[in-house]
Amino acid sequence: MKNTEANMEALFDEIVERGRAEGVEDEQAFRDLVEEVVMDNGEDEGWYEEDEGGEMMEQLRGRWEEYREAVGLTASAEEIEQ
């Protein structure tokens, strides 16, 4: 379990780095990037299986708000109203 959690964090860090570099700013592009990163890493390292990879993708896709914060896409309500 710890190894899976460590892999998940490493994948999320890669998603944030690539998303920042590629200018990923909407949720659909984020979801596509998550799929790309999980599949690339899983196939390269030999651990990707449909069940495990699919579960990781869903968990990582659920971190959209955390991703937005990490790349600086969040704005406070005051900033939006102005």
Contacts in CASP RR format, 6 or more apart in sequence:
PFRMAT RR
TARGET T0000
AUTHOR 0000-0000-0000
METHOD contacts of the structure
MODEL  1
MKNTEANMEALFDEIVERGRAEGVEDEQAFRDLVEEVVMDNGEDEGWYEE
DEGGEMMEQLRGRWEEYREAVGLTASAEEIEQ
4 56 0 8 1.000
7 41 0 8 1.000
7 47 0 8 1.000
7 56 0 8 1.000
8 56 0 8 1.000
8 59 0 8 1.000
8 60 0 8 1.000
11 37 0 8 1.000
11 38 0 8 1.000
11 41 0 8 1.000
11 56 0 8 1.000
11 60 0 8 1.000
12 60 0 8 1.000
12 63 0 8 1.000
12 66 0 8 1.000
12 67 0 8 1.000
14 37 0 8 1.000
14 41 0 8 1.000
15 30 0 8 1.000
15 33 0 8 1.000
15 34 0 8 1.000
15 37 0 8 1.000
15 60 0 8 1.000
15 67 0 8 1.000
16 67 0 8 1.000
16 70 0 8 1.000
16 71 0 8 1.000
18 24 0 8 1.000
18 33 0 8 1.000
18 37 0 8 1.000
19 30 0 8 1.000
19 33 0 8 1.000
19 67 0 8 1.000
19 71 0 8 1.000
20 71 0 8 1.000
22 33 0 8 1.000
24 30 0 8 1.000
24 33 0 8 1.000
24 71 0 8 1.000
25 71 0 8 1.000
25 73 0 8 1.000
27 64 0 8 1.000
30 61 0 8 1.000
30 64 0 8 1.000
30 67 0 8 1.000
31 61 0 8 1.000
31 64 0 8 1.000
34 57 0 8 1.000
34 60 0 8 1.000
34 61 0 8 1.000
35 57 0 8 1.000
37 60 0 8 1.000
38 48 0 8 1.000
38 53 0 8 1.000
38 54 0 8 1.000
38 56 0 8 1.000
38 57 0 8 1.000
38 60 0 8 1.000
39 48 0 8 1.000
39 53 0 8 1.000
41 48 0 8 1.000
42 48 0 8 1.000
42 53 0 8 1.000
65 74 0 8 1.000
67 73 0 8 1.000
68 74 0 8 1.000
END
